[in-house]
Amino acid sequence: MDRSLAELRGPAQAPATYLAWASWWHLVDLKLGEAVESGTSVDVHVLDPSRFWERMLAAVSHDASRAMLTRDRTIEPAVTASHGELADAARVARSRVTWARRADDPRLRPDASVTRLMQALITALDTSSESRLGFAR
């Protein structure tokens, strides 16, 4: 693998947990779009489409579908990205979590398993991007 790229592998979780996370992510996208259309001021970092997250959602869909066929109990979706993309993806994720917490819509507050998964993904992104930059924890 190119040294300028890193693979981020999500933690082993049940496919249903990743699919619940993907549903939450898509709901946040929908609500962000509605907020922008209504003229609500939204932090630009929250709106960043982040190609990393598009690839992670595709990996989740692929791996969860395969797990249903093979009856695997867990999946670990993986995405290869530059260290800069990983840092950007962590920033976008943090911004979205903050925005969702502040939104006046209880549907934007994910259940505990989705919250834990999102935090684990952010931690993995931070570790991957910081280790490349010499800031390993």
C-alpha distance (Angstrom), angle and dihedral (degrees) to the residues before:
residue distance angle dihedral
M1 . . .
D2 3.78 . .
R3 3.83 109.1 .
S4 3.79 90.0 -131.6
L5 3.81 88.6 62.5
A6 3.77 130.4 69.4
E7 3.76 132.9 -168.0
L8 3.75 116.6 -129.3
R9 3.79 111.2 -159.2
G10 3.77 116.5 -167.7
P11 3.80 118.2 -130.3
A12 3.79 117.5 -89.7
Q13 3.79 106.9 -89.8
A14 3.77 137.7 152.6
P15 3.81 112.7 -82.8
A16 3.82 88.1 -119.7
T17 3.81 90.4 60.0
Y18 3.80 91.9 52.8
L19 3.80 91.2 45.6
A20 3.82 90.4 50.8
W21 3.82 88.2 50.4
A22 3.84 90.7 49.7
S23 3.82 90.2 50.2
W24 3.80 90.0 51.0
W25 3.83 91.1 48.4
H26 3.82 90.7 51.0
L27 3.83 91.2 47.3
V28 3.81 89.5 53.0
D29 3.84 88.3 50.9
L30 3.80 90.1 51.5
K31 3.80 94.2 47.6
L32 3.81 91.8 46.2
G33 3.79 89.4 53.7
E34 3.79 90.6 50.5
A35 3.82 90.9 48.7
V36 3.80 92.3 51.8
E37 3.82 92.2 46.4
S38 3.80 90.5 51.7
G39 3.81 90.9 52.3
T40 3.78 96.1 -109.4
S41 3.80 113.2 154.5
V42 3.81 109.8 -112.4
D43 3.82 127.7 -175.9
V44 3.79 109.3 -106.1
H45 3.83 91.1 -130.6
V46 3.79 90.0 62.1
L47 3.80 90.4 54.5
D48 3.81 95.4 49.5
P49 3.81 104.8 120.9
S50 3.84 91.4 -148.6
R51 3.78 109.9 -158.9
F52 3.80 87.6 -143.6
W53 3.82 91.4 67.1
E54 3.81 91.2 46.3
R55 3.80 88.3 55.4
M56 3.82 92.3 44.9
L57 3.81 91.1 52.1
A58 3.82 89.8 50.3
A59 3.82 90.7 49.0
V60 3.81 90.9 49.7
S61 3.80 91.3 50.7
H62 3.79 92.4 47.7
D63 3.81 95.9 44.8
A64 3.82 94.4 43.9
S65 3.81 91.3 50.2
R66 3.79 91.1 49.4
A67 3.82 91.2 46.8
M68 3.81 90.3 55.2
L69 3.80 89.9 55.2
T70 3.79 95.7 44.0
R71 3.82 94.9 36.0
D72 3.80 92.4 -125.6
R73 3.78 111.4 170.0
T74 3.80 95.6 -148.2
I75 3.79 139.7 27.3
E76 3.80 132.3 -159.6
P77 3.81 106.7 -162.2
A78 3.80 113.2 -156.9
V79 3.79 132.3 -157.1
T80 3.79 127.9 -174.4
A81 3.79 115.5 -143.0
S82 3.77 143.2 150.4
H83 3.78 116.6 -90.5
G84 3.80 88.7 -112.2
E85 3.82 90.3 55.1
L86 3.80 89.5 50.6
A87 3.81 91.4 52.5
D88 3.83 90.4 47.0
A89 3.81 91.1 48.4
A90 3.82 90.8 52.8
R91 3.82 90.1 50.5
V92 3.81 91.8 49.1
A93 3.81 92.0 47.8
R94 3.80 93.1 49.6
S95 3.81 90.7 48.2
R96 3.80 92.0 50.3
V97 3.80 93.5 48.2
T98 3.81 90.2 50.3
W99 3.81 91.8 47.1
A100 3.82 92.2 48.3
R101 3.82 91.4 50.0
R102 3.81 90.8 52.7
A103 3.80 95.6 43.8
D104 3.77 117.6 103.7
D105 3.80 94.3 -126.7
P106 3.81 121.1 97.7
R107 3.83 90.5 -156.0
L108 3.81 88.1 69.6
R109 3.80 90.9 63.0
P110 3.80 104.7 87.7
D111 3.78 124.0 -147.8
A112 3.80 120.9 -98.3
S113 3.82 96.0 -92.5
V114 3.82 92.6 53.1
T115 3.81 90.7 45.2
R116 3.82 91.1 52.1
L117 3.81 91.6 47.0
M118 3.81 92.5 49.4
Q119 3.82 90.5 50.0
A120 3.82 91.3 48.2
L121 3.81 90.6 51.0
I122 3.81 92.0 49.6
T123 3.81 90.7 48.7
A124 3.81 91.0 49.6
L125 3.81 90.4 49.2
D126 3.80 91.6 49.9
T127 3.79 92.4 48.4
S128 3.81 93.2 47.5
S129 3.80 96.0 47.4
E130 3.82 96.3 40.4
S131 3.80 95.6 47.4
R132 3.80 90.4 57.1
L133 3.80 90.9 49.8
G134 3.81 92.4 50.0
F135 3.78 96.6 -102.4
A136 3.79 98.2 110.8
R137 3.79 114.3 164.0
